[in-house]
């Protein structure tokens, strides 16, 4: 996924000069921890569709927000991975851990 600043203080060309490539959700969080002053471990991070496809830059633009505040645009969707059960590796949609027999 590509990301760039979400700011009204730059033209699209200026903003594109700051594009970064990130691999996954963990890389997005690491980027926010380093570069977004308002980010805290308890912050809620969302990535949602923003407008329509931007033909100028060939992006399916999405807005990355931290605690409801816009901070980045991305070139596509990204979802937070579902938490996994430490016993079986499945998602946490099953009974509590102490009832998990290690099967998905």
C-alpha positions as CSV (number, residue, x, y, z in Angstrom):
1,X,0.0,0.0,0.0
2,X,1.1,3.5,-0.7
3,X,0.4,6.4,1.7
4,X,0.8,10.1,1.6
5,X,0.0,13.1,3.8
6,X,-3.7,14.1,4.1
7,X,-3.3,17.9,4.3
8,X,-4.8,20.9,2.6
9,X,-1.5,22.7,2.8
10,X,0.0,20.9,-0.3
11,X,-1.0,20.5,-3.9
12,X,-1.5,17.0,-5.2
13,X,1.9,17.1,-6.8
14,X,3.6,18.2,-3.6
15,X,1.8,15.5,-1.6
16,X,2.9,12.8,-4.1
17,X,6.5,13.8,-3.4
18,X,6.0,12.4,0.1
19,X,4.5,9.0,-0.9
20,X,5.8,6.0,1.1
21,X,5.3,2.3,0.5
22,X,4.1,0.2,3.5
23,X,3.7,-3.5,3.6
24,X,0.8,-4.2,6.0
25,X,-1.2,-3.1,9.0
26,X,1.8,-3.5,11.4
27,X,3.9,-1.2,9.1
28,X,1.1,1.3,9.1
29,X,1.0,1.4,12.9
30,X,4.8,1.6,13.0
31,X,4.7,4.6,10.6
32,X,2.0,6.3,12.7
33,X,4.0,5.7,15.9
34,X,7.0,7.4,14.4
35,X,5.4,10.2,12.4
36,X,2.0,11.0,13.9
37,X,2.3,13.0,17.2
38,X,-1.2,12.3,18.3
39,X,-0.9,8.5,17.9
40,X,-1.0,6.5,21.2
41,X,-1.1,2.7,21.7
42,X,-4.8,3.1,22.6
43,X,-5.6,5.0,19.5
44,X,-8.3,3.8,17.1
45,X,-7.0,3.6,13.5
46,X,-9.4,3.4,10.6
47,X,-9.0,3.2,6.8
48,X,-12.1,4.1,4.9
49,X,-13.0,4.9,1.3
50,X,-12.5,8.5,0.4
51,X,-14.5,9.9,-2.6
52,X,-14.2,8.2,-6.0
53,X,-11.2,6.8,-7.9
54,X,-8.6,9.5,-8.4
55,X,-7.6,9.3,-12.1
56,X,-4.9,12.0,-11.6
57,X,-2.8,9.7,-9.5
58,X,-4.4,6.3,-10.3
59,X,-5.4,5.7,-6.7
60,X,-8.5,4.1,-5.2
61,X,-8.1,6.7,-2.4
62,X,-8.8,5.8,1.2
63,X,-8.5,8.0,4.3
64,X,-6.4,6.9,7.3
65,X,-7.6,8.4,10.5
66,X,-6.3,8.2,14.1
67,X,-9.0,8.7,16.7
68,X,-11.2,10.3,14.0
69,X,-8.6,12.7,12.8
70,X,-7.4,12.5,9.1
71,X,-3.7,11.9,8.8
72,X,-2.9,10.0,5.6
73,X,-4.4,9.0,2.3
74,X,-3.7,5.5,1.0
75,X,-4.0,4.0,-2.5
76,X,-6.4,1.3,-1.4
77,X,-8.1,-0.4,1.5
78,X,-6.4,-2.1,4.4
79,X,-7.9,-3.9,7.3
80,X,-6.7,-4.5,10.8
81,X,-5.9,-8.2,11.1
82,X,-8.3,-10.2,13.3
83,X,-6.8,-11.2,16.7
84,X,-5.8,-14.9,16.7
85,X,-6.3,-17.4,19.5
86,X,-2.9,-18.2,21.1
87,X,-4.0,-21.9,21.5
88,X,-5.2,-22.7,18.0
89,X,-4.3,-19.8,15.7
90,X,-7.9,-19.3,14.7
91,X,-9.8,-16.0,15.1
92,X,-11.2,-15.1,18.4
93,X,-14.8,-15.9,17.3
94,X,-14.8,-19.2,19.4
95,X,-15.3,-19.8,23.1
96,X,-12.8,-18.3,25.7
97,X,-9.2,-19.5,25.5
98,X,-9.5,-21.9,28.4
99,X,-12.2,-23.8,26.5
100,X,-10.1,-23.9,23.3
101,X,-8.8,-27.4,22.6
102,X,-6.2,-26.2,20.0
103,X,-8.4,-26.8,17.0
104,X,-9.6,-24.3,14.4
